[in-house]
């Protein structure tokens, strides 16, 4: 969602990416796909509310996730092909 006039606690794409440990282009992709809300300044520069960064931090780094190790995989595992090495 794009909004005009960013709140005073909005951060740059670079600051959000560093805080979340992802590349800046990942943040841009999330903006494009509607995963993260942002503001567009009159100059066209995008800013992300700090609350959105905190929300993503909670989703990405939450220790409340439960991993079910007994669940059967939905797709077969990836196997590596054998490579023959020839010497000239």
PDB file as gemmi writes it, atoms N, CA and C in Angstrom:
CRYST1    1.000    1.000    1.000  90.00  90.00  90.00 P 1                      
ATOM      1  N   UNK A   1       0.848  -1.164   0.000  1.00  0.00           N  
ATOM      2  CA  UNK A   1       0.000   0.000   0.000  1.00  0.00           C  
ATOM      3  C   UNK A   1       0.900   1.235   0.000  1.00  0.00           C  
ATOM      4  N   UNK A   2       0.608   2.138  -0.865  1.00  0.00           N  
ATOM      5  CA  UNK A   2       1.384   3.363  -0.963  1.00  0.00           C  
ATOM      6  C   UNK A   2       0.596   4.481  -0.308  1.00  0.00           C  
ATOM      7  N   UNK A   3       1.257   5.223   0.548  1.00  0.00           N  
ATOM      8  CA  UNK A   3       0.635   6.377   1.197  1.00  0.00           C  
ATOM      9  C   UNK A   3       1.520   7.586   0.970  1.00  0.00           C  
ATOM     10  N   UNK A   4       0.917   8.753   1.024  1.00  0.00           N  
ATOM     11  CA  UNK A   4       1.688   9.984   0.906  1.00  0.00           C  
ATOM     12  C   UNK A   4       2.050  10.484   2.296  1.00  0.00           C  
ATOM     13  N   UNK A   5       3.145  11.184   2.378  1.00  0.00           N  
ATOM     14  CA  UNK A   5       3.622  11.813   3.606  1.00  0.00           C  
ATOM     15  C   UNK A   5       3.956  10.770   4.685  1.00  0.00           C  
ATOM     16  N   UNK A   6       5.201  10.454   4.778  1.00  0.00           N  
ATOM     17  CA  UNK A   6       5.692   9.461   5.723  1.00  0.00           C  
ATOM     18  C   UNK A   6       5.649   9.984   7.150  1.00  0.00           C  
ATOM     19  N   UNK A   7       5.418   9.105   8.120  1.00  0.00           N  
ATOM     20  CA  UNK A   7       5.464   9.513   9.523  1.00  0.00           C  
ATOM     21  C   UNK A   7       6.901   9.826   9.923  1.00  0.00           C  
ATOM     22  N   UNK A   8       7.101  10.508  11.025  1.00  0.00           N  
ATOM     23  CA  UNK A   8       8.465  10.899  11.415  1.00  0.00           C  
ATOM     24  C   UNK A   8       9.378   9.723  11.746  1.00  0.00           C  
ATOM     25  N   UNK A   9       8.825   8.566  12.064  1.00  0.00           N  
ATOM     26  CA  UNK A   9       9.672   7.420  12.408  1.00  0.00           C  
ATOM     27  C   UNK A   9       9.887   6.473  11.224  1.00  0.00           C  
ATOM     28  N   UNK A  10       9.703   6.948  10.003  1.00  0.00           N  
ATOM     29  CA  UNK A  10       9.911   6.120   8.819  1.00  0.00           C  
ATOM     30  C   UNK A  10      11.395   6.011   8.513  1.00  0.00           C  
ATOM     31  N   UNK A  11      11.788   4.859   7.955  1.00  0.00           N  
ATOM     32  CA  UNK A  11      13.203   4.611   7.658  1.00  0.00           C  
ATOM     33  C   UNK A  11      13.393   4.402   6.163  1.00  0.00           C  
ATOM     34  N   UNK A  12      14.637   4.493   5.738  1.00  0.00           N  
ATOM     35  CA  UNK A  12      14.969   4.289   4.334  1.00  0.00           C  
ATOM     36  C   UNK A  12      14.953   2.801   4.004  1.00  0.00           C  
ATOM     37  N   UNK A  13      14.978   2.516   2.716  1.00  0.00           N  
ATOM     38  CA  UNK A  13      15.053   1.124   2.260  1.00  0.00           C  
ATOM     39  C   UNK A  13      16.338   0.485   2.774  1.00  0.00           C  
ATOM     40  N   UNK A  14      17.435   1.215   2.704  1.00  0.00           N  
ATOM     41  CA  UNK A  14      18.729   0.693   3.157  1.00  0.00           C  
ATOM     42  C   UNK A  14      18.701   0.354   4.651  1.00  0.00           C  
ATOM     43  N   UNK A  15      18.138   1.252   5.456  1.00  0.00           N  
ATOM     44  CA  UNK A  15      18.085   1.010   6.905  1.00  0.00           C  
ATOM     45  C   UNK A  15      17.215  -0.200   7.227  1.00  0.00           C  
ATOM     46  N   UNK A  16      16.086  -0.329   6.528  1.00  0.00           N  
ATOM     47  CA  UNK A  16      15.210  -1.476   6.760  1.00  0.00           C  
ATOM     48  C   UNK A  16      15.903  -2.773   6.350  1.00  0.00           C  
ATOM     49  N   UNK A  17      16.597  -2.748   5.219  1.00  0.00           N  
ATOM     50  CA  UNK A  17      17.292  -3.950   4.744  1.00  0.00           C  
ATOM     51  C   UNK A  17      18.374  -4.379   5.719  1.00  0.00           C  
ATOM     52  N   UNK A  18      19.134  -3.427   6.226  1.00  0.00           N  
ATOM     53  CA  UNK A  18      20.192  -3.758   7.196  1.00  0.00           C  
ATOM     54  C   UNK A  18      19.608  -4.323   8.477  1.00  0.00           C  
ATOM     55  N   UNK A  19      18.524  -3.730   8.921  1.00  0.00           N  
ATOM     56  CA  UNK A  19      17.910  -4.189  10.173  1.00  0.00           C  
ATOM     57  C   UNK A  19      17.348  -5.605  10.030  1.00  0.00           C  
ATOM     58  N   UNK A  20      16.801  -5.913   8.839  1.00  0.00           N  
ATOM     59  CA  UNK A  20      16.199  -7.225   8.622  1.00  0.00           C  
ATOM     60  C   UNK A  20      17.200  -8.252   8.095  1.00  0.00           C  
ATOM     61  N   UNK A  21      18.385  -7.801   7.711  1.00  0.00           N  
ATOM     62  CA  UNK A  21      19.395  -8.728   7.224  1.00  0.00           C  
ATOM     63  C   UNK A  21      19.122  -9.238   5.826  1.00  0.00           C  
ATOM     64  N   UNK A  22      18.500  -8.417   4.989  1.00  0.00           N  
ATOM     65  CA  UNK A  22      18.215  -8.800   3.612  1.00  0.00           C  
ATOM     66  C   UNK A  22      18.797  -7.750   2.678  1.00  0.00           C  
ATOM     67  N   UNK A  23      18.807  -8.045   1.402  1.00  0.00           N  
ATOM     68  CA  UNK A  23      19.303  -7.101   0.408  1.00  0.00           C  
ATOM     69  C   UNK A  23      18.255  -6.004   0.172  1.00  0.00           C  
ATOM     70  N   UNK A  24      18.721  -4.854  -0.231  1.00  0.00           N  
ATOM     71  CA  UNK A  24      17.807  -3.735  -0.500  1.00  0.00           C  
ATOM     72  C   UNK A  24      16.796  -4.089  -1.584  1.00  0.00           C  
ATOM     73  N   UNK A  25      17.205  -4.867  -2.579  1.00  0.00           N  
ATOM     74  CA  UNK A  25      16.273  -5.266  -3.634  1.00  0.00           C  
ATOM     75  C   UNK A  25      15.167  -6.172  -3.098  1.00  0.00           C  
ATOM     76  N   UNK A  26      15.448  -6.918  -2.049  1.00  0.00           N  
ATOM     77  CA  UNK A  26      14.409  -7.736  -1.421  1.00  0.00           C  
ATOM     78  C   UNK A  26      13.331  -6.837  -0.841  1.00  0.00           C  
ATOM     79  N   UNK A  27      13.733  -5.765  -0.184  1.00  0.00           N  
ATOM     80  CA  UNK A  27      12.762  -4.809   0.354  1.00  0.00           C  
ATOM     81  C   UNK A  27      11.941  -4.207  -0.781  1.00  0.00           C  
ATOM     82  N   UNK A  28      12.598  -3.836  -1.875  1.00  0.00           N  
ATOM     83  CA  UNK A  28      11.882  -3.274  -3.028  1.00  0.00           C  
ATOM     84  C   UNK A  28      10.891  -4.276  -3.603  1.00  0.00           C  
ATOM     85  N   UNK A  29      11.292  -5.549  -3.681  1.00  0.00           N  
ATOM     86  CA  UNK A  29      10.376  -6.583  -4.172  1.00  0.00           C  
ATOM     87  C   UNK A  29       9.182  -6.743  -3.241  1.00  0.00           C  
ATOM     88  N   UNK A  30       9.430  -6.705  -1.932  1.00  0.00           N  
ATOM     89  CA  UNK A  30       8.335  -6.808  -0.971  1.00  0.00           C  
ATOM     90  C   UNK A  30       7.377  -5.632  -1.128  1.00  0.00           C  
ATOM     91  N   UNK A  31       7.922  -4.454  -1.392  1.00  0.00           N  
ATOM     92  CA  UNK A  31       7.075  -3.287  -1.625  1.00  0.00           C  
ATOM     93  C   UNK A  31       6.223  -3.490  -2.870  1.00  0.00           C  
ATOM     94  N   UNK A  32       6.858  -3.955  -3.927  1.00  0.00           N  
ATOM     95  CA  UNK A  32       6.170  -4.157  -5.196  1.00  0.00           C  
ATOM     96  C   UNK A  32       5.066  -5.210  -5.066  1.00  0.00           C  
ATOM     97  N   UNK A  33       5.312  -6.243  -4.280  1.00  0.00           N  
ATOM     98  CA  UNK A  33       4.350  -7.335  -4.119  1.00  0.00           C  
ATOM     99  C   UNK A  33       3.342  -7.104  -2.995  1.00  0.00           C  
ATOM    100  N   UNK A  34       3.421  -5.954  -2.330  1.00  0.00           N  
ATOM    101  CA  UNK A  34       2.452  -5.630  -1.289  1.00  0.00           C  
ATOM    102  C   UNK A  34       2.693  -6.303   0.045  1.00  0.00           C  
ATOM    103  N   UNK A  35       3.880  -6.843   0.264  1.00  0.00           N  
ATOM    104  CA  UNK A  35       4.193  -7.511   1.523  1.00  0.00           C  
ATOM    105  C   UNK A  35       4.468  -6.493   2.617  1.00  0.00           C  
ATOM    106  N   UNK A  36       5.011  -5.366   2.236  1.00  0.00           N  
ATOM    107  CA  UNK A  36       5.354  -4.335   3.204  1.00  0.00           C  
ATOM    108  C   UNK A  36       4.722  -3.013   2.785  1.00  0.00           C  
ATOM    109  N   UNK A  37       4.179  -2.298   3.746  1.00  0.00           N  
ATOM    110  CA  UNK A  37       3.588  -0.992   3.469  1.00  0.00           C  
ATOM    111  C   UNK A  37       4.686   0.058   3.447  1.00  0.00           C  
ATOM    112  N   UNK A  38       4.489   1.083   2.626  1.00  0.00           N  
ATOM    113  CA  UNK A  38       5.480   2.142   2.544  1.00  0.00           C  
ATOM    114  C   UNK A  38       4.817   3.454   2.169  1.00  0.00           C  
ATOM    115  N   UNK A  39       5.552   4.495   2.333  1.00  0.00           N  
ATOM    116  CA  UNK A  39       5.118   5.842   1.988  1.00  0.00           C  
ATOM    117  C   UNK A  39       5.989   6.352   0.858  1.00  0.00           C  
ATOM    118  N   UNK A  40       5.416   7.178   0.029  1.00  0.00           N  
ATOM    119  CA  UNK A  40       6.186   7.821  -1.027  1.00  0.00           C  
ATOM    120  C   UNK A  40       6.184   9.322  -0.763  1.00  0.00           C  
ATOM    121  N   UNK A  41       7.371   9.873  -0.623  1.00  0.00           N  
ATOM    122  CA  UNK A  41       7.513  11.304  -0.398  1.00  0.00           C  
ATOM    123  C   UNK A  41       7.185  12.063  -1.678  1.00  0.00           C  
ATOM    124  N   UNK A  42       6.895  13.353  -1.608  1.00  0.00           N  
ATOM    125  CA  UNK A  42       6.610  14.119  -2.826  1.00  0.00           C  
ATOM    126  C   UNK A  42       7.734  14.032  -3.869  1.00  0.00           C  
ATOM    127  N   UNK A  43       8.951  13.789  -3.419  1.00  0.00           N  
ATOM    128  CA  UNK A  43      10.078  13.661  -4.339  1.00  0.00           C  
ATOM    129  C   UNK A  43      10.119  12.290  -5.017  1.00  0.00           C  
ATOM    130  N   UNK A  44       9.258  11.346  -4.574  1.00  0.00           N  
ATOM    131  CA  UNK A  44       9.230  10.005  -5.141  1.00  0.00           C  
ATOM    132  C   UNK A  44      10.008   8.986  -4.332  1.00  0.00           C  
ATOM    133  N   UNK A  45      10.740   9.438  -3.329  1.00  0.00           N  
ATOM    134  CA  UNK A  45      11.526   8.534  -2.490  1.00  0.00           C  
ATOM    135  C   UNK A  45      10.590   7.762  -1.568  1.00  0.00           C  
ATOM    136  N   UNK A  46      10.870   6.479  -1.401  1.00  0.00           N  
ATOM    137  CA  UNK A  46      10.025   5.626  -0.561  1.00  0.00           C  
ATOM    138  C   UNK A  46      10.596   5.511   0.844  1.00  0.00           C  
ATOM    139  N   UNK A  47       9.699   5.496   1.818  1.00  0.00           N  
ATOM    140  CA  UNK A  47      10.056   5.331   3.228  1.00  0.00           C  
ATOM    141  C   UNK A  47       9.160   4.245   3.823  1.00  0.00           C  
ATOM    142  N   UNK A  48       9.725   3.521   4.782  1.00  0.00           N  
ATOM    143  CA  UNK A  48       9.012   2.419   5.426  1.00  0.00           C  
ATOM    144  C   UNK A  48       8.773   2.783   6.879  1.00  0.00           C  
ATOM    145  N   UNK A  49       7.522   2.692   7.342  1.00  0.00           N  
ATOM    146  CA  UNK A  49       7.258   2.968   8.756  1.00  0.00           C  
ATOM    147  C   UNK A  49       8.015   1.974   9.640  1.00  0.00           C  
ATOM    148  N   UNK A  50       8.549   2.464  10.727  1.00  0.00           N  
ATOM    149  CA  UNK A  50       9.300   1.610  11.640  1.00  0.00           C  
ATOM    150  C   UNK A  50       8.433   0.478  12.182  1.00  0.00           C  
ATOM    151  N   UNK A  51       7.145   0.720  12.305  1.00  0.00           N  
ATOM    152  CA  UNK A  51       6.229  -0.325  12.766  1.00  0.00           C  
ATOM    153  C   UNK A  51       6.208  -1.505  11.794  1.00  0.00           C  
ATOM    154  N   UNK A  52       6.326  -1.233  10.501  1.00  0.00           N  
ATOM    155  CA  UNK A  52       6.371  -2.305   9.501  1.00  0.00           C  
ATOM    156  C   UNK A  52       7.656  -3.113   9.629  1.00  0.00           C  
ATOM    157  N   UNK A  53       8.755  -2.438   9.893  1.00  0.00           N  
ATOM    158  CA  UNK A  53      10.031  -3.133  10.081  1.00  0.00           C  
ATOM    159  C   UNK A  53       9.947  -4.029  11.312  1.00  0.00           C  
ATOM    160  N   UNK A  54       9.352  -3.528  12.384  1.00  0.00           N  
ATOM    161  CA  UNK A  54       9.181  -4.336  13.602  1.00  0.00           C  
ATOM    162  C   UNK A  54       8.269  -5.529  13.334  1.00  0.00           C  
ATOM    163  N   UNK A  55       7.235  -5.331  12.547  1.00  0.00           N  
ATOM    164  CA  UNK A  55       6.313  -6.427  12.217  1.00  0.00           C  
ATOM    165  C   UNK A  55       7.057  -7.525  11.459  1.00  0.00           C  
ATOM    166  N   UNK A  56       7.837  -7.126  10.466  1.00  0.00           N  
ATOM    167  CA  UNK A  56       8.591  -8.112   9.697  1.00  0.00           C  
ATOM    168  C   UNK A  56       9.646  -8.809  10.549  1.00  0.00           C  
ATOM    169  N   UNK A  57      10.287  -8.060  11.437  1.00  0.00           N  
ATOM    170  CA  UNK A  57      11.257  -8.676  12.353  1.00  0.00           C  
ATOM    171  C   UNK A  57      10.586  -9.766  13.175  1.00  0.00           C  
ATOM    172  N   UNK A  58       9.400  -9.465  13.673  1.00  0.00           N  
ATOM    173  CA  UNK A  58       8.671 -10.446  14.463  1.00  0.00           C  
ATOM    174  C   UNK A  58       8.324 -11.689  13.664  1.00  0.00           C  
ATOM    175  N   UNK A  59       7.930 -11.499  12.407  1.00  0.00           N  
ATOM    176  CA  UNK A  59       7.580 -12.640  11.565  1.00  0.00           C  
ATOM    177  C   UNK A  59       8.812 -13.440  11.155  1.00  0.00           C  
ATOM    178  N   UNK A  60       9.911 -12.748  10.896  1.00  0.00           N  
ATOM    179  CA  UNK A  60      11.105 -13.431  10.412  1.00  0.00           C  
ATOM    180  C   UNK A  60      11.899 -14.115  11.519  1.00  0.00           C  
ATOM    181  N   UNK A  61      11.968 -13.495  12.688  1.00  0.00           N  
ATOM    182  CA  UNK A  61      12.852 -13.980  13.737  1.00  0.00           C  
ATOM    183  C   UNK A  61      12.117 -14.473  14.972  1.00  0.00           C  
ATOM    184  N   UNK A  62      10.850 -14.782  14.822  1.00  0.00           N  
ATOM    185  CA  UNK A  62      10.063 -15.249  15.950  1.00  0.00           C  
ATOM    186  C   UNK A  62      10.520 -16.641  16.372  1.00  0.00           C  
ATOM    187  N   UNK A  63      10.724 -16.817  17.645  1.00  0.00           N  
ATOM    188  CA  UNK A  63      11.105 -18.139  18.150  1.00  0.00           C  
ATOM    189  C   UNK A  63       9.871 -18.964  18.469  1.00  0.00           C  
ATOM    190  N   UNK A  64       8.707 -18.430  18.185  1.00  0.00           N  
ATOM    191  CA  UNK A  64       7.472 -19.143  18.474  1.00  0.00           C  
ATOM    192  C   UNK A  64       7.123 -20.147  17.381  1.00  0.00           C  
ATOM    193  N   UNK A  65       7.922 -20.214  16.333  1.00  0.00           N  
ATOM    194  CA  UNK A  65       7.656 -21.164  15.268  1.00  0.00           C  
ATOM    195  C   UNK A  65       7.852 -22.586  15.777  1.00  0.00           C  
ATOM    196  N   UNK A  66       6.966 -23.463  15.374  1.00  0.00           N  
ATOM    197  CA  UNK A  66       7.072 -24.864  15.743  1.00  0.00           C  
ATOM    198  C   UNK A  66       7.390 -25.633  14.477  1.00  0.00           C  
ATOM    199  N   UNK A  67       8.464 -26.385  14.512  1.00  0.00           N  
ATOM    200  CA  UNK A  67       8.859 -27.175  13.360  1.00  0.00           C  
ATOM    201  C   UNK A  67       8.428 -28.608  13.596  1.00  0.00           C  
ATOM    202  N   UNK A  68       7.660 -29.138  12.679  1.00  0.00           N  
ATOM    203  CA  UNK A  68       7.171 -30.502  12.777  1.00  0.00           C  
ATOM    204  C   UNK A  68       8.114 -31.413  12.000  1.00  0.00           C  
ATOM    205  N   UNK A  69       9.018 -32.057  12.711  1.00  0.00           N  
ATOM    206  CA  UNK A  69      10.004 -32.898  12.055  1.00  0.00           C  
ATOM    207  C   UNK A  69       9.412 -34.228  11.598  1.00  0.00           C  
ATOM    208  N   UNK A  70       8.235 -34.575  12.084  1.00  0.00           N  
ATOM    209  CA  UNK A  70       7.605 -35.830  11.678  1.00  0.00           C  
ATOM    210  C   UNK A  70       6.784 -35.679  10.405  1.00  0.00           C  
ATOM    211  N   UNK A  71       6.615 -34.441   9.932  1.00  0.00           N  
ATOM    212  CA  UNK A  71       5.816 -34.201   8.736  1.00  0.00           C  
ATOM    213  C   UNK A  71       6.563 -34.740   7.526  1.00  0.00           C  
ATOM    214  N   UNK A  72       5.830 -35.416   6.659  1.00  0.00           N  
ATOM    215  CA  UNK A  72       6.442 -35.945   5.454  1.00  0.00           C  
ATOM    216  C   UNK A  72       6.619 -34.821   4.439  1.00  0.00           C  
ATOM    217  N   UNK A  73       7.720 -34.814   3.720  1.00  0.00           N  
ATOM    218  CA  UNK A  73       7.929 -33.751   2.733  1.00  0.00           C  
ATOM    219  C   UNK A  73       6.903 -33.833   1.617  1.00  0.00           C  
ATOM    220  N   UNK A  74       6.554 -32.686   1.074  1.00  0.00           N  
ATOM    221  CA  UNK A  74       5.547 -32.641   0.016  1.00  0.00           C  
ATOM    222  C   UNK A  74       6.162 -32.894  -1.356  1.00  0.00           C  
ATOM    223  N   UNK A  75       7.452 -32.757  -1.474  1.00  0.00           N  
ATOM    224  CA  UNK A  75       8.121 -33.026  -2.747  1.00  0.00           C  
ATOM    225  C   UNK A  75       9.357 -33.873  -2.469  1.00  0.00           C  
ATOM    226  N   UNK A  76       9.780 -34.634  -3.470  1.00  0.00           N  
ATOM    227  CA  UNK A  76      10.956 -35.487  -3.241  1.00  0.00           C  
ATOM    228  C   UNK A  76      12.199 -34.639  -3.001  1.00  0.00           C  
ATOM    229  N   UNK A  77      13.151 -35.171  -2.266  1.00  0.00           N  
ATOM    230  CA  UNK A  77      14.374 -34.407  -2.004  1.00  0.00           C  
ATOM    231  C   UNK A  77      15.183 -34.217  -3.280  1.00  0.00           C  
ATOM    232  N   UNK A  78      15.977 -33.184  -3.289  1.00  0.00           N  
ATOM    233  CA  UNK A  78      16.835 -32.900  -4.436  1.00  0.00           C  
ATOM    234  C   UNK A  78      18.042 -33.818  -4.373  1.00  0.00           C  
ATOM    235  N   UNK A  79      18.347 -34.434  -5.500  1.00  0.00           N  
ATOM    236  CA  UNK A  79      19.527 -35.297  -5.551  1.00  0.00           C  
ATOM    237  C   UNK A  79      20.571 -34.652  -6.449  1.00  0.00           C  
ATOM    238  N   UNK A  80      21.799 -34.880  -6.116  1.00  0.00           N  
ATOM    239  CA  UNK A  80      22.891 -34.326  -6.906  1.00  0.00           C  
ATOM    240  C   UNK A  80      23.304 -35.322  -7.973  1.00  0.00           C  
ATOM    241  N   UNK A  81      23.529 -34.814  -9.179  1.00  0.00           N  
ATOM    242  CA  UNK A  81      23.960 -35.692 -10.275  1.00  0.00           C  
ATOM    243  C   UNK A  81      25.462 -35.922 -10.162  1.00  0.00           C  
ATOM    244  N   UNK A  82      25.884 -37.080 -10.605  1.00  0.00           N  
ATOM    245  CA  UNK A  82      27.310 -37.395 -10.615  1.00  0.00           C  
ATOM    246  C   UNK A  82      27.954 -36.690 -11.798  1.00  0.00           C  
ATOM    247  N   UNK A  83      29.131 -36.203 -11.572  1.00  0.00           N  
ATOM    248  CA  UNK A  83      29.867 -35.496 -12.614  1.00  0.00           C  
ATOM    249  C   UNK A  83      31.163 -36.249 -12.860  1.00  0.00           C  
ATOM    250  N   UNK A  84      31.407 -36.557 -14.107  1.00  0.00           N  
ATOM    251  CA  UNK A  84      32.643 -37.261 -14.469  1.00  0.00           C  
ATOM    252  C   UNK A  84      33.721 -36.215 -14.758  1.00  0.00           C  
ATOM    253  N   UNK A  85      34.885 -36.399 -14.157  1.00  0.00           N  
ATOM    254  CA  UNK A  85      35.990 -35.492 -14.384  1.00  0.00           C  
ATOM    255  C   UNK A  85      36.976 -36.182 -15.306  1.00  0.00           C  
ATOM    256  N   UNK A  86      37.245 -35.536 -16.411  1.00  0.00           N  
ATOM    257  CA  UNK A  86      38.221 -36.107 -17.349  1.00  0.00           C  
ATOM    258  C   UNK A  86      39.455 -35.229 -17.345  1.00  0.00           C  
ATOM    259  N   UNK A  87      40.588 -35.877 -17.459  1.00  0.00           N  
ATOM    260  CA  UNK A  87      41.846 -35.138 -17.492  1.00  0.00           C  
ATOM    261  C   UNK A  87      42.397 -35.183 -18.898  1.00  0.00           C  
ATOM    262  N   UNK A  88      42.903 -34.052 -19.333  1.00  0.00           N  
ATOM    263  CA  UNK A  88      43.458 -33.991 -20.684  1.00  0.00           C  
ATOM    264  C   UNK A  88      44.946 -34.191 -20.679  1.00  0.00           C  
TER     265      UNK A  88                                                      
END                                                                             
